[in-house]
Amino acid sequence: MQFNTLGRTDIKVSNICLGTMTWGEQNTRDEGHEQLDYALAHDINFIDTAEMYAVPPKAETYGATETIIGEWIHARKNRDKIVLATKIAGRWGEGNWLRPEGVRTQHTKAQIDLAVEGSLKRLQTDYIDLYQLHWPDRVYDGFGFHTFVDHDVSDMTRFEDILEALSRHVDAGRIRAIGLSNESPWGIMKFLSLAEKQGWPRMASIQNAYSLLSRRFDYGLGEIAMREDIGLLAYSPLAQGILSGKYLNGAMPEGARKTVFDRLQRYEGPGAEHATQDYVDLAKELGISPVQLALKFVETRPFTTSTIIGATNMAQLKENIDAFKIEWTPELEKRVHKLHCQHRSPCP
């Protein structure tokens, strides 16, 4: 296992991060604990979750994943062995069950205080290592788009107010570092500029989608990540399983996420299946699995701090962890680049 520094902090995280969003929905408490035990035994010290998990988000499972992790921490007495990351939900008009009395989620001081308190309680810990803004507090198509739309953002919570609220929790020791997720180049630079100007904590990381099918991070965000030490925590490196090839030609495997929830539209746009087939064929030609090709590609990007993997069963988890062991060769880089030039991120 390799360990990387999280931004400009002194926090060291494993290059593999265990994602947890299925726990409490597709996975039981015991299955979540089994995955945590296995990950820790294989030197993965980085765990990522969110207040709104499990997914798909709904009132009945809100906070379930954090609760499962908290029970594991309490039972194992190993809080000092892990780097724990969670997230506060962003602006969302549909999740009226996230806040008391159906108040719309925003990154106001009051809601940040409430969300931090709730996560600490469910996680059964006194501190959160990395606290992330799950998506922006403004109308922004951060979960994927091909054409920019200039939405009205006049009622967004000011960046200054968000940073000031977060800084109080950092000063109090409840949060060690802060980060972003599903954010834009403009958003990152606004937060960094204000942090430098006001002496507030700076963002240490950004958690965005990144995979062979979704490489918009390379254009703009990649340079910011390198120049400003805002490491990428890459989520959906397998495009939620699509890059494994299991959905090709209309296949619907029993128990798979698409089969159960039909929520993979983001990774099914025009050209996505063609690109997926080409990457699957390339992996087979080179004598590796499609999972190995996809995960190792993400790990080897210079701006990647950690790659977030998720699994609904132990066989998947073991395959994902083992995938990082292959060598990334100049030939692999050359062939992947050629396919990227042909397909150009069909999935936003």
N, C-alpha and C positions, 0 to 999 in steps of 0.2 A: 504494500500500500504506500502511496505517496501522500505527503501532506503539504498543503499550500497555505500561505498566510492570507487571511481574510482582509482584503483591502489594506489599509494602513494601520490596522489594529495589531495586537500581539496574539490574536486567536489563530490557532493552527487547525485546519480542517482536512479531513481525508478527501482525496480526489474523487471518491464516490460518496454520494449523499443518499441516504435512504429516504425515499418519499413514502408518505403514509396515507394518502387521501382516500384509499379504499377501505380503511379500517373503520368498522362501525356500519358498513353497508355491504360490500362484497366480502369483507373479511371480518371474522369474529375477534373478540378480545384475545383469546388464546392464540389465534393465528398471528395476530399482530405481535404478541409477545414472542412467539417463536421466531418471527422475522427479525425482531430486535436482538434477540439472543444470538442468532446466527450472524447478523451484521457485525455486532460488537466482537464476536469471536474471530471475525476476519478483519479486524482492525479498522472497521468503518466507525468513525466517532461522530459523524455529522448526521443529524436527524432533522428533517424538515416537515412541518405541519402547518395548520392554519386554524383560526377560530371557526371558520365556516365548514370545515370538513366534518363528516364524510361527504363525498360526492356521489351522485348529483346532490347539490345542496337542497335541503328541506328542513323544516322546523323540527321534525322528529329526530334528525341525526346531527343537528347543530351542536358542535363541541364534542361529539362522540370520539373523534380521533384523538384529540388532546387528552380526554379522560382516559382512554386506553393507554396512552403513553405515560400519563401520570401514575396510573396504577402499576405499571412496569417499573418506573423509577422508584416508587415507594417500596415495592416488593424486593427489588434487587439492591437498593441502597447504593446506587452507582452514579449519582448525579455528576460527580466530578470526572467521570470517564467519557462523558458525551458533550458535544456542542449542540445545543438545542435551538432550533430556529422555528419561529412561528410568524403568523401574519394577521394583520387587522384588515377586515373587509373594506373595500373602497366604496365610492358612490354607486348606489344600486337602488333602483326604484322598485324592484320585484321582491327583494328580501325583507319584507316588513316584519318578519319575526326575529330578525337579528338584534333589534334594539327594543327597549321597553316602550310600550304603547304604540308600536308600529312606526316609530320615527325612522325616517330614511337614513341609511348609513352615510356618514360623512366623517372626515378626519378632523372633527372639532376637538378641542381640548377635553370637553366632557366625555365624548365618545372614546377618545384615545385612553383616557383614564379608566373608563368602564371596561374597555376591551382588554387592556393590560391586566387589570385586576382579575377579570374572568379567566384569562389564559393562565395566569400564575396559579390560580386556585385549581383549575382542571389539571394542569400539569404537575401539581404538587411540588412546586419549586419556589425558591425565593427570588430567582432571577432568570431572565431569558438571555441567551447569548447573542442571538441576532433577531431583532424585531423588524419585520418588513411591512411595507404598505402593499397589500396584495394587488391592488390596482389603483389608479389615480383618483383623487377627489375632484374630478371634473369629467365632463362628458368627453370621452376619448375612446376610440376603437382599439384599445390596447390588446385585446385578445385576437386581433388579426383583421387586416383589411388590405385591399390592393390600391384603393384610391383615397387620398386624404379628403376628409370632410371637415370644414371649419365650423364645429359645433359652438353653440353659445356657452361660454364658460364664465359668465359674469357673476354667477352665484357660487363659484368654487371657494373652498376654504383656502385662505392665503397660504402660500408656501411658508411664510414667516411664522404664522400661527401653528402650523404643523410641526415645524422644527423646534419651536420654543416648547411646545407641549411634550414632544419626545425627549428633549434635552433634560427636562425636569426628572423624567424617569431614569435617564442615564446618570444624572447627578445623584439620585437617590439609591443607585445600585440595583434597580430592578431590571435594567436593560444594559447589556455590555456594549452592543453595537447596533446600528440601524442600517436598513437596506431598503431597496426598491424592488418592485416586481411589475411586469407588464407596462413598463414606463418608456417614454420617448427620449430622444437626445435632448430636446428642449427641457423636458422635465428634470432630467439628471443635472444638466448644467445650471438650472435655476437653484436647485437644492445645494449644489456645491458652492455656487457663488455666494449664496446667503450664509451658508455655514462658515465660509472663510471670513466674510465681512463681519458677522456677529459673534464669532467664536463659539458657534454651536457645533455639536458632533456632525461629522461629515458622513455621507452615505458610504458604506463599506462594500456593497455588492448590489447586483441587479439580477433578479430571477426572471428570465424571459424564455420563451419557447426557442429552442434551437435544435436543428436536426438536419439531416441530408435533404429533407423536403422543405425546410423552413430556415433560410439563411439570411434573412434581412438584417440580422445583427451585424453581419460583416460590413454593411454599408452605413457608416456613421457611428453606430453604437460601439463597434469594435475598436475604433481609434480612441474614443472616450474611455473605454475600459482600460486600454493600455496606458494612455497618457495620464489618466487620473487615478489609476489603481482602484477601479471599480470592477472587481472580478465578476464574471458571468457565472451564475448558478443555473446551469442549463436544464430546463424542464422539458418533458416530452421528447427526449433524445431518440426515442423509437416512434415518434409521432403517434403516441398512445397505442403502440403495438402494430401499426400499419407497416412499418419498415421491416418487421419480422417476415412479412409476406403472407401472413395467415389469412388475410382478407382478400387476396388476389382472386380474380375471376368470380367474384360474387360469393366467395365462401363466407359462411357465418358459423364459426366454431361454437360449440355449446359452452356456455358460461363466459364467453369473451365479452368485453365491455360493449362493443358495438351490438352484439346479439342481445345483451340484456337491457341496455339503455338507449341505443341508437343516438349517441351523442358525439360522433366523430366527424361531423360535417366540416369542421375547420380543416381537416386533413384529407378531404375528399373532393376538392375543387377540380376544375378542368386541368388535365395533364397530370394529376397526382398519381393515378394508377399506372400510367405509362412510365413515369419517373421511378415509382416504386419497383416496377418489374425490371427496369434497367439496373437498379442497384442490387436487387436480389440476384439477377443473372451475373452481375459483376462479382459478387461475393462467391457464388458457386464456381465461377471460372477461376478465381484465385485460391480456391480451396479453403475458404473460411465461411462461417455462417453469416447470414444477413444481420443478425444481432451483433456479432463481433464487429462487422464493418461499420454499422451505424454508431455503436457506443464508442468504439475506439476513435472514430473520426471526431466526435465531439470532444473527447478528452484531450486530443492533441492540438486543439486550437490554442493559440498563445494567450487568448483572453479568458480561457475557461479556468475558473478556480475549482469548481466541483460539478460533476454530472449527477443529476438526480435520477435515480432509478426507482421504479415501483413494480410490484408484483402482486398477483392475487393468489399465488401458490408458491411453495418452496422450490419446486423445479424451476420456475421462471426466475426466482431470486438467485438461485445458484448459477443458472446460465448467464444472467446479467452480470454478476460479479466476476465470473470466470472470463467473460468476454474481453475485459480490459487487459488480460495477460498477453494478448497477441502483440507482435511488433508492427508498428506503423512504418511502412517502408516508402521510399521515394516513388516506387511504382504505384502503390496504393494512392498516394497523394496525387500523382499525375492522372490516374484513371478517374478518380473521384472529381477532380477539377474539370476534366473533359465533360463528364456527365452534367456537372453543375452548369457549365456554359451552355449546354443544350436545353436544360430544363428551368433554370433560373427561379428557384424557390416557388413552386406552384402552390404551396400551402403557406398562408400568412400566419 
